[in-house]
């Protein structure tokens, strides 16, 4: 992977991720047109359905046009969904359509873009590049709503205009990713993970994946996605009446992800992956717990964002790498596909449940549900390590 080629990939990932980050502004837009958090959850439920369609078609389309071009087309779809949602002027059942477009594009992107990167890196160098990839991805996701809030507050930009601008960034992302696909050669050899499986292979290989330790990181990322999307999507409702501002959470989270990935990445990489995962997931749980105390002091909101950015922000690429490495070579693409699908079950599926809990059970009930998801992810990380010990003992 040449640095010149990598620039196009990383910038494209950053801008496309801003499109997904725009979904955390959907709650604000829904409230502006007279809706509730339940309507936000319905829109993102449409996104959850879209991700399955996007993930299902990505393998087949990528075989014909290439993973890099598929990621470029996916970025365009995300932008189209964000702009379509900006044009919605009243709550209706058709709100699921923009959500579906965003979900379809982001689901396809989160599978095609890592595959494009994996096709152009060897096993030896893949870890650092996945970490850089995830850093740019998280920066775009968290930075988009933070900068949007800044533009709305200080530049007096309307929310609809901000969403349209983010859609434009997705178009630029598509151009960058298309250029990357043209100038970056694929790795051809024994270390390449490039395969040509059947379009439905990721479904048929589920049984084989479940019998390996790869099932643990797949379920863990689904639960982590619940924590992440719950705190981000409903941040405005969670801090209402406390004096804290949602943009503070987004900003602190983004800065934390960038700082920790650059400053602590080498330390985390040198740790045993299982130990690092458990430590980082524990920090994520503490981050969700800190939100309980925000009504007593607004600084706990920043503490929550700091813990979530460090814990979830660093855990994601490690857990993703575990999903790939814990599966046999023939199942790596399928494992990565299920990893992406599981993440979206949590990220887009949870707001539907969380919105209902927030409206009918209140703030504390939602936070309790988010914390429970985090604790379940931590428990699975412990079980994964125990299974490794049992497997080693049996083989010995």
Secondary structure, DSSP 8 states (H G I E B T S, - for coil): --HHHHHHHHHHHHHHHHHHHGGGGHHHHHHHTT--HHHHHHHHHHHHHHHHHHHHHHHHHHHHH-HHHHHHHHHHHHHHHHHHHHT--S--TTHHHHHHHHHHHHHHHHHHHHHHHHHTS-HHHHHHHHHHHHHHHHHHHHHHHHHHHHHHHHS---HHHHHHHHHHHHHHHHHHHHHHHHHS----STT-------TTHHHHTHHHHHTSTHHHHHHHHHHHHHHHHHHHHTHHHHTTTTT--HHHHHHHHHHHHHHHHHHTHHHHHHS-HHHHHHHHHHHHHHHHHHGGGTTT-THHHHHHHHHHHHHHHHHHHHHHHHHHHTS-GGGHHHHHHHHHHHHHHHHHHHHHHHHHHHHHH-HHHHHHHHHHHHHHHHHHHHHHHHHHHHHHHHH-
